[in-house]
Structure formats: structure tokens, C-alpha cells
Amino acid sequence: MRRGDQHPTVLLIEEDPLAGLAVGDTLAEAGDRVAGPLTSQAASLAWAAGRAPDLAIRDLPLRGGDGCRLAQVLRARGVRFVAQGGDARDAPRLTKPAWHRGLVLVLDQLAREARP
């Protein structure tokens, strides 16, 4: 699912638009397709209503919600995700501000674990 195989779509949820653009650029440089950055739980749920990304990065806390509903939707679709900041008990968590290359490494690990 990563680099050598196909380019995954990563749903990027980041409340700070500038931070989201910087993380999105890092993911794109690593070969990912980036959906976002989206800045709220409502926007993320609307995007996910008709699509399923391969992986996701979820900023905590989210504008307009604590992120639990979004986590449920992603989990129900089998989407592996990492939480950035906040108090995430439902996903791997990176303290904010996370090193962008660290996010890429964590997503690589999640993708390897998701492969059949």
C-alpha cells in the first residue's frame, strides 16, 4: 500500500490550515495522495461519507467534536489512522507538534500492518 506498491490516499484532518499544508506537502513528497487538510469533524465526516481513504491522520481535538465519531467511521471502514495531539486512546498517538517525517514513518508502519 505504500511507496513501492501503490500510492495510498491519506485523509489529513488538521485544525490549523498552515500546519495541515506543511504535513500535506511532506506526505505528497513521500508519494502519498493527500485528501485535505480538512479542518473539522463535520468536514471530515462529509468527505468520508462517500469515500474511504487508505490511511488517516486525525488532529485532536477536532473543531466541532472530540473525534470519536470520525474514529468510529474510519474503524468501521477498516481505515488505519494515527492521532496527532490530544488524548487519543483509540489509535497510535504522536505529540504535537509532530516531526513530519515521523508521521510518514508511522503511516508506513500502519500500512505494513494492514497488508494481508
Steps between C-alpha positions, in 0.01 A plus 500: 500500500795734545782634284606196300152366435237764438453852627254499790248771565551656843212692654661793680296666773683798648334793675784741417493561122870596479611193695271291281659633183849427635409143598320453167812610312711249695255219423488594131882502485491148647275390213159512666181645359367743759132569565490823693601654719149510639455718808195360682325181597196598288711553187684172562179304546353657186809406298500146640128452429568387145867402511743296703862610519777245541636674812421809707662755729255642752578819691368514856301675617290552190300811427136407555553176690735281695575275202330188638237489225765538231707225663196270494440566131865441409520185710175362350654540154824335602702822468812508716573841649731691729396774742704814533482685831221471754419195706450217250439159646369349179801536267875544494568851628767753421550804718447828323692653337601170345805469283351470150734221397389321817144507371618344174681224692195427717274486194745260333478273805119515502491414130730201552279375784188538283633289213353150479 
